[in-house]
Amino acid sequence: MNMREPGTAAARMGALGPVRRRWPLRSYLIGLLVLFVATAVAGIGAGWVRARHDAVSAARTDAAVSADLAARQLDESLAIVRGTVDAVASSPGVAQVFADPAACRLAFTLGGSDDGHLDVLRPDGTVACSSRPPAGGEPADGYAGATWLPGAVRAPQAVAPVRDQRTGRPAYLVTAVIPGLGVAAAFVDLTALGAAAGKLFAGARHLEFLITTADAATVLTRWPDGLRWAGTPVRDTRLRAANDGTDVTGLPRLYGRAAVAGTGWQVFAGADRTAALAAADRLARHQSLIVALGLLAGLLATMVVQRRVTAPIGRLRTAVRTATASGDLDTTVAVAGPREVAELGAEFTALLATVGRELQERRRAEDAAREHERNYRQMFDASPNPVVLFDADTLDIVAVNPAAETYYGRPAGTLLTMAYPQLQAPPEPGAEAGWDAPSEPVERDRPQRHVKRDGTVTEVSVTTYLTSFAGRKARCAVVTDVTEREHLQRRLRQSDRLESLGQLAAGVAHDFNNLLGIINGYASMAAADLAPLAAADPALRTLHADLTEIVAAGDRATALTRQLLSFARADPAPETRTLDLNTVIADLDTLLRRALGEDVTLVMQLAPRPWPIRADPGRLEQVLINLAVNARDAMPGGGTLTIETAPVTVDEHYTAQHPGVHTGRYMRLRVSDTGTGMSKETLERAFEPFFTTKPKGHGTGLGLATIYGIITQAGGHTQIYSEPGHGTTITALLPATGEDAEPDTTPAAQHRPGTGETILLVEDDDSLRAVTERVLRQSGYTVLSAGTVTEARDLAAAHPGIALLLTDVILPDMHGPALAAAHPGLPVVYLSGYTETILATRSTVPAGATLLTKPVSAHQLLHTVARVLDHANSPQPH
């Protein structure tokens, strides 16, 4: 580019268009000065208002503090008066005053000679004794005819204001009855009380003090001029004590208020409002003078700046116009004037030279941008992931790559007519609809659900970033299909959550079992002891029935903990044997149909040649019954329950989709209903213990949790499929075995009573140890009880004839197996709130040991003890 080409620069500068006419510098300076003055005036005004506010607040605070101090002083003084009157009335020597007036020795003062006086009066009002010497002109009959006297003879009085008949001044009267003799009365001069408060607490503000009755209806005294206002009704004065009020004379005052605790009197302390605001007004006048001087200085400064700056800037404007018109961008623009104006001319010279260089650099940048766009387009088209470019404002799709056409099953022409949110699947119930635009320039791995042309919904992870397309702001979305990964992670999370809940359930059941052992043991023994006596005594029959209900409730609680342990796969070792699954289902046919009722049709589709499985038949029956009851509750209007069995072989593909399942042969048990179905949220928590969607009181929430625990403990796998309105299908896979099915041969449990054998019982729970010892003693055994291993060792050393060790597994100072190891050859029965499965995992109990899981019934305990003792006493083969 020829930087000296005539007319080029001028044309370019002219392309900017005419410059809008603006105000001259002089106007800006004047405006700045006006702004300064306005700001100063506003500041002065705000400061004046604030100063007045602070002055009012300070005056009110001082008044409130003084009122409070005066109220406390009054309360203390009046309390002294009341105490003095009571002391005189109860004095043993007061009776002498009535018999001999010469014995009068009363003295009374609250700090001044005119505060009041203390009198001892006869019932007729005459003065028997007084702290005030009689003065001329006083009535000879004392207080005869006083309105307060009849009441004072009967009961103590505290009245204000009253007229003191001896002094003629308003007073506070306090009386106390002298039984059988008369009245002790104190007269406190109210005018003196007000004057004392003013002298003590008026302070530098010369506060006014006004004391009224508790209802603030009558003036008791005032300082100053207390005698004038005593006894005056407040409504007859100009007193307005609230906010900016006035005193009784109409003078503006700022009041503080407090109450005298012993009497409820109201004490008002008022500060002169005019005096309080005088300092704030003086400050405002001084500040106004300062602003006026500042305004004058500003006017002079404006004149100087205008002459020193405006003229040089005009010369600079002329020089720039000349350089622009000639097109000579390399020219030097030099002007005289202040340093800043001269530097501005030099900077403008450098600017003109820079413009020429930047024009050349811009052309090179445009060439590089076109090359970059070609490379980007190649990467865009070759990406294996779907890439969608959409407008950042309208969300309309503006470009897609071939991978996006293939993934969504739509040609580019169709996709370009859509908006990006249309690629998303409809929101699930409860989820927010619409597109939530990212707040950051780059957003990574946002989870979304997209829908293809054939309706397939996929889980995707979308990374978007801001870019530009065809001159407008756009977002580029790179889509990654994570459907399979999300499916696997969801299953893993559910499995981990159920595992954690199982561990929690096992721990709760352990502690609960100890308590149940105590409750069931004592209740069973008490019921057995009362049974012979209850037949003849109605009261004992009622008590026996109550105990029977406690035992039944304990049994139900025990069953509940068994269900918890089944969910945790930590219940006592199941009694497994080889079974024919079809036979177990067929044997339950009648029971299931009775449980389902007439409105539900039961359909069985059993495999013709089932593979044998190894499981606990009782628990398998529990699974079927729980499933049937759940299905019945899900079909309140009736429906169909289908039970299917089939032999299946699980391969690696299935195990990859279902964590926790191993390859091999399984018998599949599938139970389907036509009920209401479950939502996705309910499915996520279906196997959690105590989770239920049934109304309160219609289920424990342990049904499916127990099924999950039983199937998992048997080495199987449980899965639920359900949709709202389309019923539920629960599938259980049970490992098949090559063994033949075994018959049910469960022997009847019996036990013999003890014959005095000595049993060493070691249990750290005092209550559980006591009930276990009682059960054993009642059955004929000799019991040595210990709460720790140390105690047990001492007992074993002192009693060598111990026949059996009955010990808890987990003890405070040492485990039970360690105690048993110290006495080899001694038969051992272990007790634990933990189950055999958990203890075996922790290697706590030796393999093959006899373990009773708490809570243990008396029958189970005695049967096990007798069996172990009989085995130990039987001849052993050599």
Beta strands, then each sheet from edge to edge (+ up, - down):
strand 1: 116-121
strand 2: 127-130
strand 3: 157-163
strand 4: 170-178
strand 5: 182-189
strand 6: 208-212
strand 7: 219-223
strand 8: 244-246
strand 9: 252-259
strand 10: 266-272
strand 11: 387-391
strand 12: 397-400
strand 13: 442-451
strand 14: 457-469
strand 15: 472-481
strand 16: 577-579
strand 17: 600-605
strand 18: 613-615
strand 19: 639-650
strand 20: 664-673
strand 21: 717-722
strand 22: 728-735
strand 23: 758-762
strand 24: 782-786
strand 25: 802-808
strand 26: 828-832
strand 27: 850-853
sheet 1: 2+ 1- 5+ 4- 3+
sheet 2: 7+ 6- 10+ 9- 8+
sheet 3: 12+ 11- 15+ 14- 13+
sheet 4: 16+ 18-
sheet 5: 17+ 19+ 20- 22+ 21-
sheet 6: 24+ 23+ 25+ 26+ 27+
end
